[in-house]
């Protein structure tokens, strides 16, 4: 079974050669040669800017407000530097390893340092004969590679050394993120699949649905964060002294920027400006609204008060959950998915973390990994045409047609995809964290941690008054 997932990119020359291999495709190409639509191109560039805004300043402010004042600047510096490093690594070898032919697990190095890519190179979308400039696709995907490792740092905020963390980011991107991106999102593209039926990543071949990154981004980063906080250990004073957020105003600003930027994250993942793009935009809006409200209501019922921290945490949980389902579900089922994800994440943040005693500082595991799991599994349900979903498209025929949808089979496939992501990212992340910790060390000295990483690691303060 071949499913309508997200990416598969080839330059125009390869597109034309693939079209020429099939008389029907060649006839279509002769009638309408690939020409990028300016509207699609503009939308992808705007979406790229929106996703970058999610990292800096969105995520940086969201995380920064949640830590103590003495560590605010360190979190800002970590997120900013991770974005810079990831962008350069992406250009160097990340794009090539993620989105060129190789095997089911990883691409090759044929486009390392963007070899062979120029302003005339094209990338496929989800419609036969529709393309965008490859540079637009590269920069859009680059923003995903930038934000994913930045999510991880919230799990062990306030207690990690700066440069060992940056080394981890380079290794983690190379060994974990790029293979996951290839396995989930790489395929030959709609014009190529009929003649290249085996050219796709492992999870694509399984038929896993992930519209915008439930597995590749959120589960991937969330489980790595959990492993990191376990290897590094608990903060000094955890469960023995207050460790409150220093600025919920900053956190609210960051969460708001995340919500706005997420429209580029999800709706941009359709790679075209059309009805599915609008659907993904709408689903992202309403699922998040439902999740924020659900968390606030749960708090009111349990604690007698609804907190701002809870509402913004619920909003992020909804954003995470709708990510894999954004272009597949209907607005009604997206609302339910957001609300359910919020309730499950609340349980993990408020109950499970305390029960097991791990110090996930900013609830990266409880929100991103758990929310991503709920969203990934839920995608198999909300995508069902019987529930108003989009189903899947069979690109092995021309023109492409909707395929018969098996909800139970799809949910099973989603479970397999979740399991592989947890296993791969969790195990490799554990090895990386352990190796770095035992060689150059991940944790600062106790005195440096008590003083705060702003001064001890960067020699400056977030606030000078």
Secondary structure, DSSP 8 states (H G I E B T S, - for coil): -----S-----HHHHHHHHHTSHHHHHHHHHS-----HHHHHHHHHHHHHHHHIIIIIIHHHHHHHS-GGGHHHHHHHHHHHHHHHHHHIIIIIHHHHHSSB-SS-B-STTGGGTT--TT-EEE-SSTT-EEEHHHHHHHHHHHHHHHHHHHGGGGTTS--HHHHHHHHHHHIIIIIHHHHHHHH-B--TTTTTT-TT-B-HHHHHT---SS-IIIIIIHHHHHHHHHHHHH---TTTTTS----S-HHHHHHHHHHHHHHHHHHHHGGGSSSSHHHHHHHHHHHHHHHHHHHHHHHHHHHHHSS--HHHHHHHHHHHHHHHHTTTTTS-HHHHHHHHHHHHHHHHHIIIIIHHHHT---TT-HIIIIIHHHHHHHHHHHHHT-GGGT----EETTSSS-EE----HHHHHHHHHHHHHHHHHHHHHHHHHHHHHHHHHT-SS--HHHHHH-HHHHHHS--S---
